[in-house]
Amino acid sequence: MRPLLSRRCFLSLAALPLLAQDEPATTFTAGVNVVNLLATVRDRKGRFVQDLPRDAFILLENGRPQTIRYFSAESGLPLTLGLLIDTSLSQQRVLDAERGASSRFLDQVLRDNKDKVFIMQFDFAVLVSQPLTSSRRDLDNALAFVDTPSRRELQFQGSGGGTLLYDAIVSASDNVMKPLTGRKALIVLTDGEDNGSEATLSQAIDAAHRADTLIYSILFSGSGANPHALSRLSRETGGAYAEVSNKRPIDQVFDSIQQELRNQYSLGFVSDQPVRVSGFRELKLTTTRKDLTVRARNRYWARR
């Protein structure tokens, strides 16, 4: 993976964990053998279902039933969020809307001394605009400086630009989210076009799985829009995909994400199958009620 290049300073991949530790994250600690997953449950009308007991869920690992040992509603647990903002030239016209809506979203979802957020922007380079923090002032200041690269910067780079979407997801997952426990989610604002990443779409999804991180993808359509990639990122990690339009403005999309984060279940299990070789294992979570739909990640990384 290429190093992360800052237009205001230079940051290496090795520096990212240190940045994330400037303010220790408040999260719950799980045993090393516990597999955690977050689940959203809706009824046929799309309404959140919040009152299900543990025995209403059925969990399969590689088709084999597993016992759910840990279970709770998610609204009270700490949350770590990453805002990943596409600052390539194709997004220039929507950046003002993204900055404003992101700030309002954080006002609604961030709880003092409990939740933490980091901000990352990506174009021809991947830049940590704001390390992990709970300070609204620091986050607003960072959002104010999120911008597209200038013509001079592009000339210095020696290219017409780039969009390192997949590299940004891998970097955020591996270097910020993976060392942490608890609820974790990346919110990606982009047109879905990747141009120049060393990582592939599948590798970005794998990185999110290894970090136990949901991905919420917000699409701003453009000439190179790639809704398929964003939909897959969210679907396979247990997050959600949404497209901004005149009928569904960005504030409405953010409100939907905020509501979902407040209406999730947290489940944990210890596999009854020993890990002899590290690798991915398939997960399937359903309920005993046929009128409900469950959304959760579809696999996890079993480490030997």
MARKETI-357482 format. One record per residue (C-alpha): residue number from 1; x, y negated, z negated. Coordinates in pm, 1 decimal. Each point is the difference from the previous one (the first is absolute). Layout:
// MARKETI-357482
r resi NUM east X north Y up Z
...
// end
This chain:
// MARKETI-357482
r resi 1 east 0.0 north 0.0 up 0.0
r resi 2 east 134.7 north -342.7 up 90.4
r resi 3 east 72.8 north -247.0 up -281.1
r resi 4 east -263.8 north -256.9 up -78.3
r resi 5 east 91.0 north -338.2 up 145.8
r resi 6 east -117.2 north -316.9 up -166.6
r resi 7 east -32.3 north -326.7 up 186.4
r resi 8 east 77.3 north -180.6 up -323.7
r resi 9 east 231.6 north 254.7 up -158.5
r resi 10 east 130.1 north 348.3 up 78.9
r resi 11 east -136.0 north 297.0 up -193.4
r resi 12 east 119.5 north 357.8 up 33.2
r resi 13 east -207.4 north 309.7 up -61.8
r resi 14 east 210.9 north 69.9 up -306.2
r resi 15 east -105.4 north -330.0 up -153.6
r resi 16 east -371.5 north 66.4 up 22.9
r resi 17 east -33.9 north 221.6 up -309.3
r resi 18 east 179.8 north -266.1 up -203.9
r resi 19 east -239.2 north -263.9 up 127.3
r resi 20 east -295.8 north 215.4 up -92.9
r resi 21 east 136.1 north 36.3 up -352.0
r resi 22 east 31.2 north -372.1 up -74.5
r resi 23 east -327.4 north 36.3 up -188.0
r resi 24 east -65.9 north 358.1 up -116.7
r resi 25 east -330.6 north 126.8 up 135.7
r resi 26 east -268.5 north 96.1 up -247.7
r resi 27 east -122.0 north 343.4 up 108.5
r resi 28 east -108.4 north 323.1 up -160.8
r resi 29 east 254.9 north 280.7 up -7.8
r resi 30 east -79.1 north 345.5 up 128.6
r resi 31 east 201.6 north 318.2 up -40.9
r resi 32 east 229.9 north 90.1 up 285.6
r resi 33 east -216.1 north 297.2 up 99.5
r resi 34 east -327.7 north -190.8 up 2.0
r resi 35 east -142.3 north -85.9 up 342.4
r resi 36 east -214.1 north -314.2 up -10.0
r resi 37 east -251.5 north -118.0 up 254.3
r resi 38 east -252.9 north -279.9 up 23.8
r resi 39 east -348.0 north 59.2 up 137.5
r resi 40 east -282.3 north -220.1 up 123.0
r resi 41 east -351.3 north 146.1 up -2.5
r resi 42 east -296.9 north -145.7 up 188.3
r resi 43 east -359.5 north 104.9 up 52.5
r resi 44 east -179.2 north 16.0 up 334.2
r resi 45 east -71.6 north -372.9 up -13.0
r resi 46 east 366.9 north -81.1 up -49.1
r resi 47 east -37.3 north -95.3 up -365.1
r resi 48 east 270.5 north 85.5 up -253.0
r resi 49 east -77.5 north 288.5 up -234.5
r resi 50 east 162.6 north -64.5 up -336.5
r resi 51 east -146.7 north 244.4 up -250.8
r resi 52 east 116.5 north 342.6 up 116.8
r resi 53 east 144.3 north 239.4 up -260.9
r resi 54 east 319.1 north 197.5 up 52.6
r resi 55 east -183.8 north 322.2 up 82.3
r resi 56 east -177.2 north -169.7 up 291.7
r resi 57 east 326.6 north 8.2 up 197.5
r resi 58 east 145.9 north 293.7 up 191.3
r resi 59 east 373.2 north -14.6 up 77.9
r resi 60 east 183.6 north 230.6 up 239.4
r resi 61 east 375.3 north 19.9 up 55.9
r resi 62 east 83.1 north 185.2 up 322.4
r resi 63 east -351.4 north 144.8 up -25.4
r resi 64 east 49.1 north 127.2 up -355.8
r resi 65 east -221.3 north -139.2 up -282.8
r resi 66 east 183.2 north -205.2 up -261.9
r resi 67 east -98.1 north -102.6 up -351.8
r resi 68 east -38.4 north -375.6 up -47.7
r resi 69 east 179.6 north -63.6 up -329.1
r resi 70 east -8.1 north -378.7 up -8.3
r resi 71 east -296.9 north -214.3 up 91.1
r resi 72 east -100.2 north -362.3 up -50.3
r resi 73 east -175.0 north -296.1 up 156.1
r resi 74 east 251.3 north -234.9 up 156.0
r resi 75 east -124.9 north -348.1 up -75.6
r resi 76 east 199.8 north -33.0 up -321.0
r resi 77 east 332.8 north 146.1 up 111.1
r resi 78 east 296.2 north -216.5 up 109.6
r resi 79 east 43.9 north -64.2 up 371.2
r resi 80 east 306.8 north -62.8 up 215.8
r resi 81 east -74.9 north -167.6 up 332.9
r resi 82 east 216.9 north -78.8 up 298.9
r resi 83 east -107.1 north -259.9 up 257.5
r resi 84 east 167.8 north 75.3 up 333.7
r resi 85 east -54.7 north -288.2 up 241.5
r resi 86 east 76.3 north 11.5 up 372.3
r resi 87 east 184.1 north -322.5 up 88.4
r resi 88 east 81.7 north 83.8 up 360.6
r resi 89 east -88.6 north -259.5 up 262.6
r resi 90 east -319.7 north 187.2 up 92.3
r resi 91 east -138.6 north -81.4 up -346.5
r resi 92 east 82.4 north -370.3 up -3.6
r resi 93 east -358.6 north -111.9 up 60.2
r resi 94 east -139.3 north 190.9 up -300.0
r resi 95 east 271.7 north -56.6 up -260.6
r resi 96 east -178.2 north -292.4 up -165.5
r resi 97 east -311.7 north 211.5 up -48.5
r resi 98 east 207.7 north 290.3 up -132.7
r resi 99 east 182.7 north -217.2 up -252.3
r resi 100 east -318.2 north -159.1 up -132.7
r resi 101 east -196.5 north 323.4 up -21.4
r resi 102 east 292.7 north 182.1 up -162.8
r resi 103 east 21.7 north -266.5 up -270.2
r resi 104 east -374.0 north 17.1 up -71.5
r resi 105 east 14.8 north 379.3 up -9.3
r resi 106 east 279.4 north -4.9 up -257.0
r resi 107 east -199.6 north -245.6 up -211.1
r resi 108 east -280.1 north 254.8 up -14.3
r resi 109 east 190.9 north 324.8 up -42.1
r resi 110 east 315.6 north -84.0 up -198.2
r resi 111 east -39.2 north 35.9 up -377.6
r resi 112 east 246.5 north -186.0 up -220.8
r resi 113 east 273.0 north 212.5 up -158.6
r resi 114 east -148.7 north 315.7 up 150.2
r resi 115 east 29.0 north 2.4 up 380.2
r resi 116 east 300.0 north -86.8 up 218.0
r resi 117 east 44.6 north -96.1 up 365.4
r resi 118 east 284.8 north -35.2 up 247.2
r resi 119 east -9.4 north -168.9 up 340.3
r resi 120 east 185.5 north 122.8 up 307.2
r resi 121 east -4.4 north -152.4 up 347.6
r resi 122 east 115.0 north 165.3 up 318.1
r resi 123 east 80.2 north -103.9 up 355.6
r resi 124 east 342.5 north 71.8 up 155.8
r resi 125 east 118.0 north 52.5 up -359.3
r resi 126 east -155.3 north 114.4 up -326.3
r resi 127 east 14.2 north -255.6 up -279.5
r resi 128 east -101.2 north 21.2 up -364.8
r resi 129 east -163.1 north -340.3 up -41.1
r resi 130 east -86.3 north 58.9 up -366.3
r resi 131 east 125.6 north 283.9 up -222.1
r resi 132 east -240.5 north 176.0 up -232.3
r resi 133 east -164.9 north -249.8 up -235.2
r resi 134 east -319.4 north -85.7 up -184.6
r resi 135 east 55.1 north -376.9 up 38.8
r resi 136 east -271.5 north -160.6 up 212.0
r resi 137 east 217.4 north -307.8 up 45.6
r resi 138 east 288.0 north 204.6 up 142.1
r resi 139 east -235.6 north 188.6 up 229.9
r resi 140 east -164.2 north -317.3 up 131.1
r resi 141 east 340.3 north -158.4 up 58.2
r resi 142 east 113.4 north 306.3 up 193.0
r resi 143 east -316.9 north 3.8 up 211.3
r resi 144 east 53.7 north -366.2 up 88.2
r resi 145 east 335.2 north 86.7 up 157.9
r resi 146 east -120.9 north 302.4 up 197.0
r resi 147 east 41.3 north -104.8 up 362.7
r resi 148 east 95.5 north 118.0 up 346.6
r resi 149 east 366.1 north -23.1 up 108.4
r resi 150 east 110.3 north -317.0 up 177.7
r resi 151 east 130.9 north -7.6 up 355.6
r resi 152 east 351.1 north -60.0 up -132.1
r resi 153 east -22.6 north 304.0 up -228.0
r resi 154 east -113.1 north 214.8 up 290.8
r resi 155 east 287.8 north -125.7 up 212.6
r resi 156 east 241.9 north 75.6 up -284.0
r resi 157 east -144.0 north 348.1 up -26.7
r resi 158 east 55.1 north 42.3 up 373.7
r resi 159 east -349.2 north 125.2 up 77.4
r resi 160 east -346.7 north -119.9 up 81.2
r resi 161 east -127.9 north 125.4 up -332.0
r resi 162 east -122.6 north 324.3 up -149.4
r resi 163 east -253.5 north 152.2 up -236.3
r resi 164 east 154.0 north 248.9 up -243.2
r resi 165 east -331.2 north 121.7 up -140.8
r resi 166 east 101.7 north 359.1 up -71.1
r resi 167 east 338.7 north -101.8 up -142.8
r resi 168 east -178.0 north -239.1 up -237.9
r resi 169 east -230.9 north 274.6 up -128.3
r resi 170 east 291.6 north 239.3 up -51.6
r resi 171 east 202.6 north -266.0 up -182.7
r resi 172 east -290.8 north -102.7 up -223.0
r resi 173 east -82.7 north 362.1 up -81.0
r resi 174 east 353.6 north 126.4 up -60.4
r resi 175 east 155.7 north -298.6 up -171.0
r resi 176 east -282.1 north -156.6 up -199.0
r resi 177 east -288.5 north 243.0 up -46.1
r resi 178 east 171.9 north 336.7 up -31.1
r resi 179 east 176.7 north -67.5 up -334.1
r resi 180 east -328.5 north -113.9 up -158.6
r resi 181 east -294.0 north 195.1 up -140.8
r resi 182 east -367.0 north -89.2 up -20.6
r resi 183 east -234.3 north -153.0 up 255.7
r resi 184 east 185.0 north -118.7 up 308.8
r resi 185 east -124.9 north -149.1 up 327.0
r resi 186 east 144.0 north -177.8 up 302.2
r resi 187 east -213.9 north -253.1 up 185.9
r resi 188 east 125.3 north -45.7 up 355.8
r resi 189 east -112.3 north -301.5 up 205.8
r resi 190 east 93.9 north 46.3 up 365.4
r resi 191 east -120.8 north 64.2 up 353.7
r resi 192 east 136.9 north 353.6 up -33.3
r resi 193 east 267.2 north -36.2 up 266.0
r resi 194 east 343.9 north 134.4 up -90.2
r resi 195 east 293.4 north -121.4 up 204.6
r resi 196 east 351.0 north 105.2 up -95.1
r resi 197 east -35.9 north 209.4 up -316.5
r resi 198 east 241.2 north 283.3 up -62.7
r resi 199 east -276.1 north 182.0 up -187.0
r resi 200 east -294.0 north 163.1 up 176.3
r resi 201 east -367.0 north -14.0 up -95.0
r resi 202 east 21.8 north 349.5 up -149.7
r resi 203 east 307.1 north -94.6 up -202.6
r resi 204 east -179.9 north -306.7 up -136.7
r resi 205 east -292.0 north 218.5 up -110.9
r resi 206 east 237.8 north 253.7 up -155.3
r resi 207 east 175.4 north -276.4 up -196.1
r resi 208 east -332.3 north -121.9 up -141.1
r resi 209 east -89.3 north 356.6 up -102.3
r resi 210 east 333.2 north 47.2 up -177.3
r resi 211 east -62.8 north -326.2 up -187.1
r resi 212 east -360.9 north 96.9 up -89.7
r resi 213 east -114.4 north -323.0 up 163.7
r resi 214 east -327.6 north -88.3 up 173.7
r resi 215 east 11.6 north -214.3 up 313.6
r resi 216 east -273.3 north -252.2 up 77.5
r resi 217 east 35.1 north -121.6 up 358.5
r resi 218 east -149.1 north -329.6 up 116.8
r resi 219 east -1.2 north -44.7 up 377.2
r resi 220 east 18.1 north -336.2 up 170.0
r resi 221 east -69.7 north 77.8 up 365.0
r resi 222 east 237.0 north -121.4 up 266.4
r resi 223 east 122.6 north 99.6 up 342.2
r resi 224 east 215.0 north 277.4 up -149.5
r resi 225 east -239.2 north 111.4 up -273.0
r resi 226 east 31.1 north 363.1 up -106.7
r resi 227 east -301.7 north 94.8 up -213.4
r resi 228 east 76.9 north 371.9 up 31.8
r resi 229 east 330.7 north -29.9 up -187.4
r resi 230 east -149.3 north -209.5 up -279.3
r resi 231 east -301.0 north 227.1 up -35.5
r resi 232 east 226.6 north 303.5 up -32.2
r resi 233 east 224.1 north -172.2 up -257.3
r resi 234 east -299.2 north -66.0 up -222.0
r resi 235 east -194.3 north 319.7 up 61.1
r resi 236 east 288.0 north 235.6 up -81.3
r resi 237 east 113.1 north -186.3 up -312.7
r resi 238 east -348.5 north -41.6 up -147.7
r resi 239 east -32.9 north -373.5 up 63.2
r resi 240 east -234.6 north -181.7 up 235.5
r resi 241 east 17.7 north -171.9 up 338.6
r resi 242 east -183.9 north -318.5 up 95.5
r resi 243 east -2.0 north -233.4 up 297.7
r resi 244 east -36.2 north -375.5 up -41.1
r resi 245 east -259.7 north -155.8 up 229.9
r resi 246 east -249.3 north -284.4 up 14.3
r resi 247 east -257.4 north 231.9 up -155.1
r resi 248 east 241.9 north 119.5 up -267.5
r resi 249 east 244.3 north -276.3 up -102.1
r resi 250 east 316.3 north 74.8 up -193.5
r resi 251 east -144.3 north -112.1 up -334.9
r resi 252 east -275.0 north 259.1 up 35.7
r resi 253 east 257.7 north 269.1 up 77.7
r resi 254 east 204.4 north -92.6 up -306.3
r resi 255 east -315.2 north 2.2 up -213.7
r resi 256 east -72.1 north 355.2 up 114.2
r resi 257 east 352.4 north 109.1 up -98.1
r resi 258 east -32.5 north -170.1 up -337.1
r resi 259 east -327.5 north 180.4 up -72.1
r resi 260 east 150.1 north 332.2 up 98.8
r resi 261 east 301.9 north -46.1 up -225.7
r resi 262 east -241.6 north -55.5 up -288.5
r resi 263 east -207.6 north 309.1 up 77.9
r resi 264 east 244.7 north 286.4 up 37.9
r resi 265 east 60.2 north 322.0 up -188.1
r resi 266 east 342.8 north 120.8 up -109.0
r resi 267 east 56.6 north 374.7 up 1.4
r resi 268 east 304.7 north 202.3 up -95.2
r resi 269 east 86.9 north 366.9 up 27.7
r resi 270 east 293.3 north 235.2 up -44.0
r resi 271 east 28.5 north 244.2 up 287.7
r resi 272 east -30.2 north 367.6 up -85.6
r resi 273 east 244.9 north 73.8 up 281.0
r resi 274 east 371.8 north -46.1 up -83.7
r resi 275 east 204.5 north -220.1 up 232.2
r resi 276 east 272.0 north 217.5 up 151.3
r resi 277 east 67.6 north -231.5 up 293.4
r resi 278 east -78.5 north -373.0 up 8.8
r resi 279 east -266.6 north -93.3 up 251.4
r resi 280 east -346.1 north -138.1 up 60.7
r resi 281 east -308.1 north 178.1 up -130.4
r resi 282 east -350.4 north -61.9 up 129.4
r resi 283 east -266.2 north -144.2 up -229.8
r resi 284 east -377.0 north 0.0 up 34.5
r resi 285 east -224.7 north -170.9 up -253.8
r resi 286 east -378.9 north 30.9 up 14.3
r resi 287 east -292.4 north -11.1 up -241.0
r resi 288 east -270.3 north 247.4 up -88.8
r resi 289 east -255.3 north -248.7 up 134.1
r resi 290 east -53.7 north 21.6 up 374.7
r resi 291 east -140.7 north -352.1 up 19.0
r resi 292 east 333.1 north -158.1 up -98.8
r resi 293 east 313.7 north -74.9 up 200.2
r resi 294 east 345.6 north 9.2 up -158.3
r resi 295 east 303.8 north -178.0 up 138.9
r resi 296 east 345.0 north 93.2 up -132.2
r resi 297 east 342.2 north 79.6 up 141.9
r resi 298 east 27.2 north 324.9 up 190.6
r resi 299 east 341.5 north 124.5 up -118.0
r resi 300 east 285.2 north -55.1 up -240.8
r resi 301 east 372.3 north 66.0 up -17.8
r resi 302 east 83.8 north 295.8 up -223.9
r resi 303 east 356.7 north -44.1 up -121.6
r resi 304 east 209.4 north 297.3 up -111.0
// end
